[in-house]
Amino acid sequence: MFVLRQCLTLGTKSSIRNFSATTNLVNLTINEDTGVAIMELNKPPVNSLNYELLEAMHRTLVKLENEKCPGMILTSSSRSTFSAGLDLLEMYKPTVDKARRFWSMLQNTWIKLYSTPYPTVAAINGHSPAGGCLLAMSCEHRIMVPDKMIGLNETQLGIVAPQWFQDCMRNIIGERQAEKALIAGRMFTSEEALKIGLVDELATDKEDLMQKAHDFLDEQMGLPPLARSVVKVGFRKDTLSKLINGREADIKMFLDNVFQPKVQESLENYIQMLKKK
Ligand SMILES: CC/C=C\C/C=C\CCCC/C=C/C(=O)SCCNC(=O)CCNC(=O)[C@H](O)C(C)(C)COP(=O)(O)OP(=O)(O)OC[C@H]1O[C@@H](n2cnc3c(N)ncnc32)[C@H](O)[C@@H]1OP(=O)(O)O
């Protein structure tokens, strides 16, 4: 039985279930019998990742870890989109302070999500470009509904997917496929993504998606948790350490590039194009 409760303060595992009470950017539902958490991104219309959404995700992830969450499903409340990736408005003509704060929160959130000791599954119920694809790739397992698009499309926008985005893709689909996909900024249909291993399973609809996500977690939760998490983090440690040890350099790379006139021009054109659609 799922129980969703509004709350204003952080409390015990059984007392809190909807945890971004002030903004509701993240709906957190916890199954009281199994402890499984469903983290639903809820920033209409397309869950673009701005500072506030990233911060709400980060807080939720910290809480889940502190409460020894046994497993988590990441999904979206939107019918069309899992996440449209980074909020373009955060990168278009920001102040240096705002850009730095934003990028640092993106790093925080990714580090937490990529390194959870508990199993994570992305229930991808819509399009998942760029930063949306990063979120999905950071989970351990990906299940996607048909006829949607996923990929790291940055090149097509005239920007560059940071090294750690690229590493996540390489870790999943391998060097050759990742190189081709990243150079082209290729978006894959759900069916193509399954074929190259970018997603693990397809689901027929949302109900099937959630059932399959629960099935994956049931299987994982049957394994000894400590051994499971040591192996997981062992596989991910090189990718994680590269960013953790190079956070300042990564922020500098972002700041150096995002203020380039060419990058600002690309962002402006893209934002205009999306608005005119
Ligand atoms: C050398 C280094 C160079 C550069 C360094 C600089 C930067 C570092 C780059 C960092 C990496 C970047 C990662 C990213 O994630 S960038 C974002 C990429 N995202 C996309 O390309 C997706 C764009 N969106 C879409 O394609 C569609 O919106 C989508 C998701 C398929 C959904 O389609 P649909 O349901 O039809 O919805 P609409 O298109 O009508 O959109 C509704 C509404 O939302 C606005 N919007 C969409 N996406 C974003 C976004 N990412 N950020 C902000 N706003 C977004 C859209 O404009 C509409 O707004 P409106 O006001 O018209 O309602």
Ligand as a Chemical Component Dictionary entry (heavy atoms), coordinates in Angstrom:
data_LIG
# 
_chem_comp.id                   LIG 
_chem_comp.type                 NON-POLYMER 
_chem_comp.pdbx_formal_charge   0 
_chem_comp.three_letter_code    LIG 
# 
loop_
_chem_comp_atom.comp_id 
_chem_comp_atom.atom_id 
_chem_comp_atom.alt_atom_id 
_chem_comp_atom.type_symbol 
_chem_comp_atom.charge 
_chem_comp_atom.model_Cartn_x 
_chem_comp_atom.model_Cartn_y 
_chem_comp_atom.model_Cartn_z 
_chem_comp_atom.pdbx_ordinal 
LIG C1  C1  C 0 33.070 23.350 -24.723 1  
LIG C2  C2  C 0 31.939 23.375 -23.743 2  
LIG C3  C3  C 0 30.726 23.998 -24.304 3  
LIG C4  C4  C 0 29.695 24.379 -23.614 4  
LIG C5  C5  C 0 29.587 24.345 -22.163 5  
LIG C6  C6  C 0 28.294 24.912 -21.829 6  
LIG C7  C7  C 0 27.391 24.252 -21.254 7  
LIG C8  C8  C 0 27.591 22.917 -20.670 8  
LIG C9  C9  C 0 26.531 22.016 -21.172 9  
LIG C10 C10 C 0 26.020 21.182 -20.141 10 
LIG C11 C11 C 0 25.297 20.011 -20.654 11 
LIG C12 C12 C 0 23.907 20.331 -20.955 12 
LIG C13 C13 C 0 22.961 19.470 -20.678 13 
LIG C14 C14 C 0 21.531 19.713 -20.935 14 
LIG O1  O1  O 0 20.720 19.008 -20.391 15 
LIG S1  S1  S 0 21.054 20.987 -21.975 16 
LIG C15 C15 C 0 19.313 20.792 -22.196 17 
LIG C16 C16 C 0 19.023 19.899 -23.354 18 
LIG N1  N1  N 0 17.617 19.646 -23.474 19 
LIG C17 C17 C 0 17.000 19.522 -24.630 20 
LIG O2  O2  O 0 17.565 19.603 -25.681 21 
LIG C18 C18 C 0 15.502 19.282 -24.586 22 
LIG C19 C19 C 0 14.737 20.462 -25.098 23 
LIG N2  N2  N 0 13.315 20.182 -25.015 24 
LIG C20 C20 C 0 12.649 19.400 -25.880 25 
LIG O3  O3  O 0 13.201 18.823 -26.785 26 
LIG C21 C21 C 0 11.183 19.234 -25.662 27 
LIG O4  O4  O 0 10.749 20.260 -24.812 28 
LIG C22 C22 C 0 10.771 17.865 -25.044 29 
LIG C23 C23 C 0 11.572 17.537 -23.792 30 
LIG C24 C24 C 0 10.955 16.752 -26.078 31 
LIG C25 C25 C 0 9.265  17.900 -24.646 32 
LIG O5  O5  O 0 8.491  18.303 -25.755 33 
LIG P1  P1  P 0 7.016  18.877 -25.540 34 
LIG O6  O6  O 0 6.265  18.005 -24.619 35 
LIG O7  O7  O 0 6.459  19.099 -26.898 36 
LIG O8  O8  O 0 7.211  20.250 -24.757 37 
LIG P2  P2  P 0 7.680  21.669 -25.367 38 
LIG O9  O9  O 0 8.831  21.501 -26.263 39 
LIG O10 O10 O 0 6.487  22.375 -25.901 40 
LIG O11 O11 O 0 8.218  22.397 -24.051 41 
LIG C26 C26 C 0 7.331  22.899 -23.060 42 
LIG C27 C27 C 0 7.958  24.137 -22.446 43 
LIG O12 O12 O 0 9.159  23.758 -21.761 44 
LIG C28 C28 C 0 10.259 24.551 -22.266 45 
LIG N3  N3  N 0 11.481 23.714 -22.228 46 
LIG C29 C29 C 0 11.688 22.559 -22.852 47 
LIG N4  N4  N 0 12.904 22.057 -22.560 48 
LIG C30 C30 C 0 13.473 22.956 -21.740 49 
LIG C31 C31 C 0 14.752 23.024 -21.097 50 
LIG N5  N5  N 0 15.693 22.041 -21.213 51 
LIG N6  N6  N 0 15.024 24.088 -20.334 52 
LIG C32 C32 C 0 14.108 25.078 -20.164 53 
LIG N7  N7  N 0 12.874 25.078 -20.755 54 
LIG C33 C33 C 0 12.569 24.024 -21.524 55 
LIG C34 C34 C 0 9.829  24.924 -23.672 56 
LIG O13 O13 O 0 10.543 26.058 -24.101 57 
LIG C35 C35 C 0 8.364  25.174 -23.473 58 
LIG O14 O14 O 0 8.246  26.460 -22.875 59 
LIG P3  P3  P 0 6.982  27.395 -23.149 60 
LIG O15 O15 O 0 7.287  28.655 -22.396 61 
LIG O16 O16 O 0 6.924  27.600 -24.642 62 
LIG O17 O17 O 0 5.815  26.628 -22.615 63 
# 
loop_
_chem_comp_bond.comp_id 
_chem_comp_bond.atom_id_1 
_chem_comp_bond.atom_id_2 
_chem_comp_bond.value_order 
_chem_comp_bond.pdbx_ordinal 
LIG C1  C2  SING 1  
LIG C2  C3  SING 2  
LIG C3  C4  DOUB 3  
LIG C4  C5  SING 4  
LIG C5  C6  SING 5  
LIG C6  C7  DOUB 6  
LIG C7  C8  SING 7  
LIG C8  C9  SING 8  
LIG C9  C10 SING 9  
LIG C10 C11 SING 10 
LIG C11 C12 SING 11 
LIG C12 C13 DOUB 12 
LIG C13 C14 SING 13 
LIG C14 O1  DOUB 14 
LIG C14 S1  SING 15 
LIG S1  C15 SING 16 
LIG C15 C16 SING 17 
LIG C16 N1  SING 18 
LIG N1  C17 SING 19 
LIG C17 O2  DOUB 20 
LIG C17 C18 SING 21 
LIG C18 C19 SING 22 
LIG C19 N2  SING 23 
LIG N2  C20 SING 24 
LIG C20 O3  DOUB 25 
LIG C20 C21 SING 26 
LIG C21 O4  SING 27 
LIG C21 C22 SING 28 
LIG C22 C23 SING 29 
LIG C22 C24 SING 30 
LIG C22 C25 SING 31 
LIG C25 O5  SING 32 
LIG O5  P1  SING 33 
LIG P1  O6  DOUB 34 
LIG P1  O7  SING 35 
LIG P1  O8  SING 36 
LIG O8  P2  SING 37 
LIG P2  O9  DOUB 38 
LIG P2  O10 SING 39 
LIG P2  O11 SING 40 
LIG O11 C26 SING 41 
LIG C26 C27 SING 42 
LIG C27 O12 SING 43 
LIG C27 C35 SING 44 
LIG O12 C28 SING 45 
LIG C28 N3  SING 46 
LIG C28 C34 SING 47 
LIG N3  C29 SING 48 
LIG N3  C33 SING 49 
LIG C29 N4  DOUB 50 
LIG N4  C30 SING 51 
LIG C30 C31 SING 52 
LIG C30 C33 DOUB 53 
LIG C31 N5  SING 54 
LIG C31 N6  DOUB 55 
LIG N6  C32 SING 56 
LIG C32 N7  DOUB 57 
LIG N7  C33 SING 58 
LIG C34 O13 SING 59 
LIG C34 C35 SING 60 
LIG C35 O14 SING 61 
LIG O14 P3  SING 62 
LIG P3  O15 DOUB 63 
LIG P3  O16 SING 64 
LIG P3  O17 SING 65 
# 
